[in-house]
Amino acid sequence: MKDKNVKILIVDDDVIIADFICDVLIDNDYKNVEIAYSYNEALSLFNNFNPSIILLDINLKNSQTGIELSTLKNPTASVIFLTGQLDSLTMQKAMLTNPEAYLTKPLKKHDLLAAIQLTVIRKRLKSFTFKDGHHEVSLEYDHILFFNADGNYTHIYTTNKKYTIRQSLTRLINDLPEDIFKQTHRSFVVNTNKITRKASGKIIINNIEIPISRTFDKTLKKVV
């Protein structure tokens, strides 16, 4: 993921603050930025914009809070909470949702930019990034089920979608962490955390049977 291409969604019903954040990001070459001024706009953009980072105000002016909204985000998005309040109860509730950061208002430009950059770095360390047409896609390892070779192409199966990239499985596996991904067959690399069952000559992931060859069976015995 190129830092400046990251998709950032600002969710704040204070127009002045939301526009200020947007201006700061654009001035620092972040071009892929959208704003949601309401709870419902945010829900729509979670699906249609599919942000990678969400700058989310905890104290939205309605019955729903930013904390509740964060539980409805698109699965691959990371949250940076924004708030003008520092009460311990709100902070404790926010921390339970596992945000990337927690920034207090009035926001300081360097704190905002540093939080975004650190989030991008963390996401890169636990993500597989590739080109899908003209777009760059970054999938967190936890959302990948397995890879399947198809000649010079590789199919990537995730929890909700299939991608196809022009890259051989042999080259691709070198970019994956060995503690998470294991090869089961010359045509398959699996996320070992997603294996639900192992049977004779196969493993099961998401009700899909994946073959195990003798070459890789010993390696799998250490993790299954």
RORODO-562868 format. One line per field, with one value per residue (C-alpha): residue in one letter; chain; y, z, x. Coordinates in steps of 0.1 Angstrom, whole numbers, plus 5000, padded with zeros to 4 digits. Example, Ala and Ser with C-alpha at 12.3 -4.5 7.8 and 13.67 -1.06 7.14 Angstrom:
RORODO-562868
res: c(A, S)
chain: c(A, A)
north: c(4955, 4989)
up: c(5078, 5071)
east: c(5123, 5137)
//
This chain:
RORODO-562868
res: c(M, K, D, K, N, V, K, I, L, I, V, D, D, D, V, I, I, A, D, F, I, C, D, V, L, I, D, N, D, Y, K, N, V, E, I, A, Y, S, Y, N, E, A, L, S, L, F, N, N, F, N, P, S, I, I, L, L, D, I, N, L, K, N, S, Q, T, G, I, E, L, S, T, L, K, N, P, T, A, S, V, I, F, L, T, G, Q, L, D, S, L, T, M, Q, K, A, M, L, T, N, P, E, A, Y, L, T, K, P, L, K, K, H, D, L, L, A, A, I, Q, L, T, V, I, R, K, R, L, K, S, F, T, F, K, D, G, H, H, E, V, S, L, E, Y, D, H, I, L, F, F, N, A, D, G, N, Y, T, H, I, Y, T, T, N, K, K, Y, T, I, R, Q, S, L, T, R, L, I, N, D, L, P, E, D, I, F, K, Q, T, H, R, S, F, V, V, N, T, N, K, I, T, R, K, A, S, G, K, I, I, I, N, N, I, E, I, P, I, S, R, T, F, D, K, T, L, K, K, V, V)
chain: c(A, A, A, A, A, A, A, A, A, A, A, A, A, A, A, A, A, A, A, A, A, A, A, A, A, A, A, A, A, A, A, A, A, A, A, A, A, A, A, A, A, A, A, A, A, A, A, A, A, A, A, A, A, A, A, A, A, A, A, A, A, A, A, A, A, A, A, A, A, A, A, A, A, A, A, A, A, A, A, A, A, A, A, A, A, A, A, A, A, A, A, A, A, A, A, A, A, A, A, A, A, A, A, A, A, A, A, A, A, A, A, A, A, A, A, A, A, A, A, A, A, A, A, A, A, A, A, A, A, A, A, A, A, A, A, A, A, A, A, A, A, A, A, A, A, A, A, A, A, A, A, A, A, A, A, A, A, A, A, A, A, A, A, A, A, A, A, A, A, A, A, A, A, A, A, A, A, A, A, A, A, A, A, A, A, A, A, A, A, A, A, A, A, A, A, A, A, A, A, A, A, A, A, A, A, A, A, A, A, A, A, A, A, A, A, A, A, A, A, A, A, A, A, A)
north: c(5000, 5034, 5056, 5085, 5062, 5049, 5053, 5075, 5082, 5111, 5107, 5138, 5158, 5190, 5203, 5227, 5200, 5174, 5199, 5210, 5173, 5169, 5200, 5188, 5154, 5168, 5194, 5164, 5145, 5121, 5122, 5094, 5111, 5111, 5128, 5115, 5142, 5117, 5082, 5071, 5087, 5067, 5034, 5041, 5049, 5019, 4998, 5020, 5037, 5007, 5028, 5015, 5040, 5057, 5089, 5085, 5110, 5092, 5119, 5120, 5142, 5115, 5085, 5063, 5069, 5066, 5035, 5018, 5029, 5014, 4979, 4982, 4993, 4973, 4945, 4956, 4992, 5004, 5031, 5062, 5077, 5114, 5130, 5162, 5144, 5125, 5108, 5074, 5054, 5065, 5058, 5023, 5015, 5028, 5008, 4976, 4980, 4978, 5011, 5020, 5053, 5078, 5115, 5144, 5177, 5202, 5181, 5189, 5184, 5165, 5141, 5134, 5127, 5106, 5085, 5078, 5070, 5045, 5029, 5025, 5009, 4985, 4975, 4969, 4945, 4923, 4926, 4912, 4940, 4935, 4952, 4945, 4962, 4998, 4996, 4986, 4962, 4954, 4924, 4917, 4882, 4873, 4878, 4854, 4818, 4803, 4808, 4786, 4785, 4785, 4786, 4821, 4833, 4829, 4830, 4846, 4834, 4856, 4855, 4872, 4876, 4860, 4879, 4868, 4882, 4876, 4862, 4826, 4809, 4801, 4838, 4849, 4826, 4844, 4875, 4857, 4851, 4814, 4812, 4819, 4805, 4769, 4752, 4720, 4711, 4725, 4745, 4756, 4778, 4780, 4803, 4778, 4798, 4791, 4753, 4738, 4701, 4678, 4644, 4619, 4637, 4669, 4698, 4718, 4756, 4773, 4739, 4738, 4707, 4714, 4686, 4678, 4662, 4639, 4665, 4690, 4667, 4666, 4704, 4706, 4681, 4708, 4732, 4711)
up: c(5000, 4990, 5020, 5002, 4984, 5016, 5017, 5047, 5059, 5083, 5104, 5124, 5125, 5133, 5097, 5107, 5123, 5096, 5069, 5088, 5090, 5053, 5044, 5065, 5048, 5013, 5020, 5030, 4997, 5010, 4980, 4987, 5015, 5021, 5048, 5065, 5085, 5100, 5113, 5082, 5058, 5075, 5072, 5035, 5030, 5049, 5021, 4991, 4998, 5018, 5038, 5051, 5080, 5097, 5117, 5139, 5164, 5195, 5204, 5175, 5180, 5181, 5201, 5185, 5195, 5175, 5195, 5184, 5148, 5149, 5154, 5120, 5099, 5069, 5083, 5070, 5083, 5112, 5136, 5150, 5176, 5179, 5210, 5229, 5262, 5284, 5309, 5318, 5312, 5276, 5271, 5285, 5262, 5232, 5241, 5241, 5203, 5198, 5179, 5164, 5183, 5204, 5196, 5217, 5203, 5195, 5171, 5164, 5128, 5137, 5161, 5134, 5107, 5130, 5140, 5104, 5094, 5123, 5113, 5077, 5089, 5112, 5085, 5060, 5085, 5088, 5052, 5018, 4991, 4954, 4923, 4913, 4879, 4884, 4922, 4950, 4975, 5009, 5026, 5063, 5068, 5090, 5061, 5037, 5037, 5011, 4978, 4948, 4918, 4883, 4859, 4860, 4880, 4916, 4931, 4965, 4985, 5014, 5039, 5014, 4980, 4955, 4938, 4909, 4904, 4877, 4900, 4905, 4938, 4940, 4940, 4961, 4991, 4997, 5007, 5033, 5070, 5075, 5109, 5094, 5059, 5049, 5016, 5015, 4979, 4949, 4940, 4975, 5003, 5033, 5063, 5091, 5115, 5092, 5092, 5108, 5103, 5089, 5073, 5053, 5024, 5029, 5052, 5055, 5054, 5053, 5041, 5012, 5008, 5001, 4992, 5011, 4993, 5010, 5004, 5027, 5051, 5077, 5078, 5085, 5113, 5134, 5131, 5127)
east: c(5000, 5014, 5010, 4993, 4968, 4953, 4915, 4906, 4870, 4864, 4832, 4823, 4791, 4809, 4814, 4842, 4863, 4856, 4866, 4897, 4908, 4901, 4922, 4951, 4951, 4948, 4976, 4998, 4991, 4964, 4941, 4916, 4896, 4858, 4837, 4806, 4788, 4762, 4758, 4738, 4763, 4791, 4772, 4768, 4804, 4816, 4801, 4806, 4839, 4854, 4879, 4911, 4913, 4883, 4888, 4857, 4843, 4830, 4805, 4781, 4750, 4724, 4714, 4741, 4777, 4809, 4818, 4786, 4792, 4827, 4813, 4795, 4825, 4838, 4859, 4893, 4891, 4912, 4897, 4913, 4889, 4885, 4869, 4866, 4859, 4884, 4861, 4875, 4843, 4840, 4877, 4873, 4844, 4863, 4894, 4873, 4868, 4906, 4911, 4945, 4947, 4927, 4931, 4917, 4903, 4914, 4934, 4971, 4982, 5014, 4995, 4969, 4994, 5016, 4985, 4976, 5012, 5016, 4983, 4994, 5027, 5009, 4984, 5012, 5030, 4999, 4985, 4990, 4990, 4985, 4971, 4935, 4931, 4940, 4934, 4958, 4942, 4955, 4940, 4947, 4960, 4931, 4907, 4925, 4914, 4938, 4956, 4951, 4976, 4962, 4992, 5007, 4978, 4968, 4933, 4930, 4900, 4889, 4860, 4837, 4854, 4877, 4906, 4927, 4962, 4989, 5016, 5027, 5022, 5059, 5068, 5038, 5046, 5079, 5059, 5038, 5047, 5056, 5040, 5005, 5006, 5016, 5017, 4996, 5000, 5019, 4987, 4976, 4988, 4965, 4960, 4965, 4944, 4914, 4917, 4886, 4894, 4920, 4911, 4930, 4947, 4928, 4920, 4887, 4885, 4851, 4836, 4860, 4882, 4919, 4943, 4974, 5003, 5028, 5055, 5038, 5020, 5048, 5050, 5012, 5014, 5031, 5002, 4971)
//
